Amino acid sequence: MPRPVNTDLTKLRYVLYARKSTEDENRQVRSVPDQIRDCEKLAKDLSLNVITILQEKQSAKKPNKRPIFTQMLKDLEAKKYDAILCWHPDRLCRNMLEGGQIINMLDEATLSDIRFHSHQFSNDANGKMLLGMLFVFSKQYSDDLSDKVGRGINGNFEEGKSAGAPKLGYTRSEVTSYYEPNEFYDDICKAWTMRTAGESLNTITDFLLEQGVHRVTKNIRKQRTLRPTKSTISNMFHDPIYYGILIQADQTINLCEITNFKPMVDKETYDYVQSLGYGRTQRSIGKNQRVTFYPLRGLVYCDVCRGPNYMGPGKNKTGSGKHVLSYRCNNKDCTRAPRSLRAKHIFNSIYNHA
């Protein structure tokens, strides 16, 4: 249902919606403050009544992923707002489901008007057709961008370039983007040697902190210095990149075969460290532990049901209070009585036939 020609835009209650996501970091799209400033200028020029400003930093590629946008549509249906003010149609959506919702709300007059700073919209058949086309173009741009990013990541991976955070002891060359040893390389090598020798994760973590080992995040605006923790060191010891194997998105590549990567350990050392588990040490594995020994366990069978008999300690039925070893058939369908047999009788039988 088109908006009547005589509708007074100044009487409508507009909600200003501004959005920017990580896919817009190429600076081809105005920042949120810039969008708001441009839209406020447009509202002033047209005497529009903006009652709320909403900001969101979420991708619009997939539907139902933006809580603020979803709530805005609900508020429009509840007549809290009458119209939307936005910088460009691609700020509203980049998927056809939400684009269809907006056009349907225009058809149902739930949404009375949309004003864009960079696009002229008219609430009629031609205007909605052009708006739908702009939504399609926005979706195509988003899909194409994802394809290009995916191809770039896969291409870099095949060349031995990782998209993840740099590993402790390594940095990425600004020229080649390959991993290169940094000033903490020797300290991390020492940590592997300590782990191989059986040192605990706590001891190794304390050693690295004493050496000043750290990593600085890439975010230029909010750089953070990350120092080793027991958790990060435990994960480090289970990362195959330290012997040259890079794993990313279920793909594996040997850096030593395609780059001049300098591993810290060989495959045998890495496999040995894996046998230590998460948090356990060589000392704890080698330490003598008291384990109860049950002779002939798994070798004694019931002469009635032919099922295995289970050995366990129990008190002597004579009332002496002493514990004795017995073999018992736990098969509930077995008809043997009694179920238990003293272990000494079995051994006496063995001795008699020896």
C-alpha positions as CSV (number, residue, x, y, z in Angstrom):
1,M,0.0,0.0,0.0
2,P,1.8,3.2,-1.1
3,R,2.2,6.1,1.1
4,P,-0.4,8.8,0.3
5,V,1.0,11.8,-1.6
6,N,-0.1,14.3,1.1
7,T,1.6,12.5,4.0
8,D,3.5,15.0,6.0
9,L,7.0,13.6,6.6
10,T,7.6,16.0,9.5
11,K,4.8,14.3,11.4
12,L,6.4,10.9,11.2
13,R,8.6,9.5,14.0
14,Y,11.9,8.4,12.6
15,V,14.5,6.0,14.0
16,L,18.0,6.6,12.8
17,Y,19.8,3.3,12.2
18,A,23.6,3.2,11.7
19,R,25.7,0.1,11.2
20,K,29.3,-0.9,10.5
21,S,30.8,-4.3,10.7
22,T,34.3,-5.9,10.3
23,E,33.6,-6.5,6.6
24,D,33.7,-2.7,6.2
25,E,37.2,-2.2,7.6
26,N,38.4,-1.3,4.2
27,R,37.1,2.2,4.9
28,Q,35.0,2.2,1.7
29,V,32.0,2.7,4.0
30,R,31.5,5.6,6.4
31,S,32.1,5.0,10.1
32,V,29.1,5.0,12.4
33,P,29.7,8.5,13.7
34,D,30.0,9.8,10.1
35,Q,26.7,8.0,9.2
36,I,24.9,9.6,12.1
37,R,26.3,13.0,11.3
38,D,25.2,12.8,7.7
39,C,21.8,11.5,8.6
40,E,21.2,14.2,11.2
41,K,22.1,16.8,8.6
42,L,19.6,15.3,6.2
43,A,16.9,15.2,9.0
44,K,17.6,18.9,9.7
45,D,17.3,19.8,6.1
46,L,14.0,17.9,5.7
47,S,12.7,18.8,9.2
48,L,12.4,15.1,10.1
49,N,11.6,14.1,13.7
50,V,14.3,11.7,14.8
51,I,13.3,10.3,18.2
52,T,15.9,7.5,18.5
53,I,19.4,6.8,17.2
54,L,20.4,3.1,17.0
55,Q,24.0,1.9,16.5
56,E,25.1,-1.6,15.6
57,K,28.4,-3.2,14.8
58,Q,27.3,-6.5,13.4
59,S,27.4,-8.1,9.9
60,A,24.2,-8.0,7.9
61,K,25.2,-10.9,5.6
62,K,23.1,-13.5,7.5
63,P,19.6,-12.9,8.8
64,N,18.6,-12.8,12.5
65,K,22.1,-12.0,13.6
66,R,21.5,-8.3,14.6
67,P,19.6,-8.0,17.9
68,I,19.3,-4.2,17.6
69,F,18.0,-4.4,14.0
70,T,15.5,-7.1,15.0
71,Q,14.2,-5.1,17.9
72,M,13.8,-2.1,15.6
73,L,11.5,-4.0,13.3
74,K,9.5,-5.2,16.3
75,D,9.2,-1.6,17.6
76,L,8.0,-0.5,14.1
77,E,5.3,-3.1,14.2
78,A,4.4,-1.9,17.7
79,K,4.0,1.6,16.3
80,K,6.8,3.0,18.4
81,Y,8.3,4.4,15.2
82,D,6.8,5.3,11.9
83,A,9.9,5.4,9.6
84,I,13.6,4.7,9.2
85,L,16.4,7.1,8.5
86,C,19.6,5.4,7.3
87,W,22.8,6.3,5.4
88,H,22.5,3.7,2.6
89,P,20.3,0.6,1.9
90,D,23.3,-1.7,2.5
91,R,23.4,-0.4,6.1
92,L,19.9,-1.9,6.6
93,C,20.6,-5.4,5.2
94,R,22.7,-7.5,2.9
95,N,20.5,-10.6,2.8
96,M,17.2,-11.2,1.0
97,L,15.2,-12.4,4.1
98,E,15.5,-9.1,6.0
99,G,15.3,-7.1,2.7
100,G,12.0,-8.8,2.0
101,Q,10.8,-8.0,5.6
102,I,11.4,-4.3,5.0
103,I,9.6,-4.2,1.7
104,N,6.7,-6.2,3.1
105,M,6.5,-3.7,6.0
106,L,6.2,-0.9,3.4
107,D,3.5,-2.9,1.6
108,E,1.6,-3.3,4.8
109,A,2.1,0.3,5.8
110,T,3.8,-0.9,9.1
111,L,6.7,1.2,7.8
112,S,5.6,4.5,6.4
113,D,8.8,5.8,4.9
114,I,12.5,5.3,4.5
115,R,15.0,8.1,4.1
116,F,18.5,7.6,2.9
117,H,21.4,10.1,2.8
118,S,22.9,8.6,-0.3
119,H,19.8,7.3,-2.1
120,Q,16.5,8.8,-3.0
121,F,13.5,6.5,-2.1
122,S,9.9,6.9,-3.0
123,N,7.3,4.7,-1.4
124,D,5.6,3.5,-4.6
125,A,5.9,0.5,-6.9
126,N,9.0,1.8,-8.7
127,G,10.6,3.0,-5.5
128,K,10.2,-0.5,-3.8
129,M,11.5,-2.2,-7.0
130,L,14.7,0.0,-6.9
131,L,15.0,-0.6,-3.2
132,G,14.8,-4.4,-3.8
133,M,17.4,-4.2,-6.5
134,L,19.7,-2.3,-4.1
135,F,19.3,-5.0,-1.5
136,V,20.2,-7.6,-4.2
137,F,23.3,-5.6,-5.1
138,S,24.3,-5.3,-1.4
139,K,23.9,-9.1,-1.1
140,Q,26.0,-9.7,-4.2
141,Y,28.7,-7.4,-2.9
142,S,28.8,-9.2,0.5
143,D,28.9,-12.7,-1.2
144,D,31.6,-11.6,-3.6
145,L,33.6,-10.1,-0.8
146,S,33.4,-13.4,1.2
147,D,34.5,-15.3,-1.9
148,K,37.5,-13.0,-2.4
149,V,38.5,-13.2,1.3
150,G,38.2,-17.0,1.2
151,R,40.3,-17.3,-1.9
152,G,42.9,-15.0,-0.4
153,I,43.1,-17.0,2.8
154,N,43.3,-20.3,1.0
155,G,46.0,-18.9,-1.3
156,N,48.0,-17.5,1.6
157,F,47.7,-20.9,3.4
158,E,49.0,-22.8,0.4
159,E,52.0,-20.4,0.4
160,G,52.6,-21.1,4.1
161,K,51.1,-17.9,5.4
162,S,48.8,-18.2,8.4
163,A,45.8,-16.0,9.1
164,G,45.8,-16.7,12.8
165,A,47.5,-15.0,15.6
166,P,51.4,-15.3,15.6
167,K,52.7,-18.1,17.7
168,L,54.9,-17.6,20.7
169,G,58.5,-17.4,19.7
170,Y,57.7,-16.3,16.1
171,T,56.7,-13.2,14.2
172,R,55.5,-12.6,10.7
173,S,57.8,-10.9,8.2
174,E,56.4,-7.6,7.0
175,V,58.0,-8.4,3.6
176,T,57.2,-12.1,3.0
177,S,54.4,-12.7,5.7
178,Y,56.2,-15.9,6.6
179,Y,56.9,-17.0,10.2
180,E,60.3,-15.9,11.5
181,P,62.0,-16.4,14.9
182,N,61.7,-13.4,17.1
183,E,63.6,-12.3,20.3
184,F,61.8,-15.0,22.4
185,Y,62.6,-17.9,20.1
186,D,65.4,-19.2,22.3
187,D,63.2,-18.9,25.4
188,I,60.4,-20.9,23.9
189,C,63.0,-23.5,22.7
190,K,64.1,-23.7,26.3
191,A,60.5,-24.2,27.4
192,W,60.2,-27.2,25.1
193,T,63.4,-28.6,26.6
194,M,62.1,-28.1,30.1
195,R,58.8,-29.9,29.2
196,T,60.7,-32.8,27.7
197,A,62.7,-33.1,30.9
198,G,59.5,-33.3,32.9
199,E,59.1,-29.8,34.3
200,S,55.5,-28.8,35.2
201,L,53.5,-26.2,33.3
202,N,53.6,-23.9,36.3
203,T,57.4,-24.0,36.4
204,I,57.7,-23.4,32.7
205,T,55.1,-20.5,32.8
206,D,57.0,-18.8,35.6
207,F,60.3,-19.2,33.7
208,L,58.8,-17.5,30.6
209,L,57.3,-14.7,32.6
210,E,60.8,-14.1,34.2
211,Q,62.3,-13.9,30.7
212,G,59.7,-11.2,29.7
213,V,58.1,-13.3,27.0
214,H,54.9,-11.7,25.6
215,R,52.9,-11.1,22.5
216,V,51.3,-7.8,21.3
217,T,48.0,-7.9,19.5
218,K,47.6,-6.5,16.0
219,N,44.9,-4.1,16.8
220,I,46.6,-0.7,16.4
221,R,43.9,1.3,18.2
222,K,43.7,-1.0,21.2
223,Q,47.0,-2.9,21.4
224,R,47.3,-5.3,24.3
225,T,50.3,-7.1,25.7
226,L,49.5,-10.8,26.3
227,R,51.7,-12.6,28.7
228,P,52.0,-16.4,29.0
229,T,49.6,-18.3,31.3
230,K,49.4,-21.9,32.2
231,S,46.6,-22.4,29.7
232,T,48.4,-20.7,26.8
233,I,51.6,-22.7,27.5
234,S,49.6,-25.9,27.6
235,N,48.1,-25.1,24.2
236,M,51.5,-24.2,22.9
237,F,52.8,-27.7,23.7
238,H,50.0,-29.2,21.7
239,D,50.4,-27.0,18.6
240,P,52.1,-28.9,15.7
241,I,53.4,-25.7,14.2
242,Y,56.4,-26.0,16.5
243,Y,57.7,-28.9,14.4
244,G,56.6,-27.3,11.2
245,I,53.0,-28.4,10.6
246,L,50.5,-25.6,10.1
247,I,46.8,-26.5,10.5
248,Q,44.0,-24.1,9.6
249,A,40.4,-24.8,8.8
250,D,41.0,-28.6,8.7
251,Q,43.8,-28.1,6.2
252,T,47.4,-29.1,6.8
253,I,50.6,-28.0,5.3
254,N,54.3,-28.6,6.0
255,L,56.0,-25.2,6.4
256,C,59.5,-26.8,6.2
257,E,58.8,-28.0,2.7
258,I,57.7,-24.7,1.2
259,T,59.3,-22.0,3.3
260,N,62.5,-21.5,5.3
261,F,60.6,-22.1,8.5
262,K,62.8,-22.9,11.5
263,P,61.0,-25.4,13.8
264,M,61.8,-25.6,17.5
265,V,61.5,-29.4,17.9
266,D,61.4,-32.5,15.7
267,K,58.4,-34.8,15.3
268,E,59.7,-37.3,17.8
269,T,60.1,-34.7,20.5
270,Y,56.6,-33.3,19.8
271,D,55.0,-36.8,20.0
272,Y,56.8,-37.4,23.3
273,V,55.5,-34.2,24.8
274,Q,51.9,-35.2,23.7
275,S,52.3,-38.4,25.8
276,L,52.7,-36.2,28.8
277,G,49.1,-35.0,28.5
278,Y,47.7,-31.7,29.7
279,G,49.4,-30.8,32.9
280,R,51.1,-34.1,33.6
281,T,54.9,-34.4,33.7
282,Q,57.5,-37.0,33.2
283,R,58.0,-37.2,36.9
284,S,54.4,-37.9,37.7
285,I,54.4,-40.6,35.0
286,G,57.5,-42.3,36.2
287,K,56.5,-42.1,39.9
288,N,55.7,-45.4,41.4
289,Q,52.0,-45.7,42.2
290,R,50.4,-48.3,44.4
291,V,48.2,-50.6,42.3
292,T,46.3,-53.5,43.7
293,F,47.5,-56.8,42.2
294,Y,44.9,-59.5,41.6
295,P,46.5,-62.8,40.4
296,L,44.9,-64.6,37.5
297,R,42.6,-61.7,36.8
298,G,40.6,-62.5,33.6
299,L,41.8,-66.1,33.5
300,V,39.3,-67.8,35.8
301,Y,35.9,-68.9,34.4
302,C,32.8,-70.4,35.9
303,D,32.4,-74.2,35.3
304,V,28.6,-73.8,35.0
305,C,27.9,-70.8,32.7
306,R,31.5,-70.5,31.4
307,G,31.4,-66.8,32.1
308,P,34.4,-64.9,33.6
309,N,34.8,-64.8,37.3
310,Y,35.8,-61.6,39.0
311,M,38.3,-61.4,41.8
312,G,37.9,-59.2,44.8
313,P,38.7,-59.0,48.5
314,G,36.1,-59.9,51.2
315,K,35.9,-60.7,54.9
316,N,36.4,-64.3,56.0
317,K,33.0,-65.8,56.8
318,T,34.4,-67.5,59.9
319,G,34.2,-64.2,61.7
320,S,38.0,-63.8,62.2
321,G,37.8,-60.4,60.6
322,K,40.5,-61.2,58.1
323,H,40.2,-60.3,54.4
324,V,40.5,-63.0,51.8
325,L,40.5,-63.1,48.0
326,S,37.6,-64.8,46.2
327,Y,36.5,-65.4,42.7
328,R,32.8,-64.7,42.0
329,C,30.5,-65.4,39.1
330,N,28.3,-62.3,38.6
331,N,26.1,-63.8,35.9
332,K,22.6,-63.4,37.2
333,D,21.4,-66.4,35.1
334,C,24.1,-68.7,36.4
335,T,22.8,-71.6,38.6
336,R,26.0,-72.3,40.4
337,A,25.9,-72.3,44.2
338,P,27.7,-70.8,45.9
339,R,28.7,-68.1,43.6
340,S,32.0,-67.4,45.3
341,L,35.1,-69.5,45.5
342,R,38.1,-68.8,47.7
343,A,41.3,-68.1,45.7
344,K,43.3,-70.5,47.8
345,H,41.3,-73.4,46.5
346,I,42.2,-72.5,42.9
347,F,45.8,-72.1,43.7
348,N,45.9,-75.4,45.7
349,S,44.5,-77.1,42.6
350,I,47.2,-75.6,40.4
351,Y,49.9,-76.6,42.9
352,N,48.6,-80.2,43.0
353,H,48.8,-80.5,39.2
354,A,52.2,-78.8,38.9
